[in-house]
Amino acid sequence: MAKVKVVTVCGFGIGSSLILKMTLDSVLDSAGIRDVESEPHDVTSCVGTEADLVLVSKELAPQIEDKVSCPLIVIGNFLSEQEVGEKVLPAIRELLQKKG
């Protein structure tokens, strides 16, 4: 099965995007989902990266929403496994089903 690629985004690609990646990885692990690859990026590099899904804050979403060719999900609290799970798991499951 092909992996789903998820990019987490912050202003510089170092701090909060890594935190969001770690939260996402924990949510995926708890859900038993293994066919997902996640990478932290900054606003500029995420635009040129091929991905199936982009996770970003509401502050940065306007900067990239019209520049990425995949679905974008806005996350309010990068530390909230509940929010990430509720918003991201349905999209990931749908992508995995399509890649089937």
N, C-alpha and C positions, 0 to 999 in steps of 0.2 A: 504494500500500500504506500502511495506517495505521502510524504509528510506535508502538513500544513505549516506555512511559514508565517509567523506573527512578529511584527516589528513594534517595539515599544519606543516612544519618542519623548524627548525632553529638549530643552534649549541647547544643551551642550553635549548630550549623549553620554554623560558620565554618572550623574547622581540619581535623579528621579527616574530616568528610564531604566536604570539597573534595578532600582527598588521595585518598579512596576513589573519588570521581567521576573524578579524573584517571587513576587506575589502571584503572578500568572502561573509560574512553574509549580508553586505550591498548590494552587487550585487544580491544575491539571493532574498533578500527582494524586491528590485526594479523590479526584473523579476517575482515576484509573486510565487516563488518556495519555498515551505514550507517543503518538504519531504527530507531535507538534514540535517544531523548532522555533525558539524565540530568540530575538536579538535586540539589544538596546541600540538606539541610534539618536543622533541629533536631528534637528529640523531639516538641515540641508541634505545630509546623507540619506535620510529616509526617502526623499523624493526620487532618488535614482536607484533605490533598492527594489528588487522584485519581491513582492510579498503577497500573501493571500488576505491579510488582515493587518490593520494598523491601530494601535491603541495610543491615545494621546489625551492631554489635558484640554479642558475647554478653552484655556487661554491660548494654546498653540494651534488648536484645530483650524481656525480661520486661515492660518498661514500655509496649511498643507492640504486642506480638504479638496481643493480643485486641482491639485498637482499630483495626487496619487490615483492609481487606476484600480484600487481595490477598496473594499468597505473600510470605513473608519469608525471606530467606537470611542466615544468620549468617556473618560474615567475621571470622576471627581476626587476620589480618595485612593491614591496609589497603594496604600497599605491595607485597604479593605478587601479581604478575601471574599466577603459576601457580595460586595458590589461587583467585583471583577467576575465572580462566578455567575451572578445573575445576568450580567450584560454580555459576557464573552462566551460562556459555555454553549449557549444555543447556536451562536454563529460558528463556533468551532465544530460542533457536531454536524451542522449542515455542510460545512466545507469538507469534512472527512467523508461524509456520505457521497458527496459529488465526486470526490477523488477515488472513492471506493475501490 
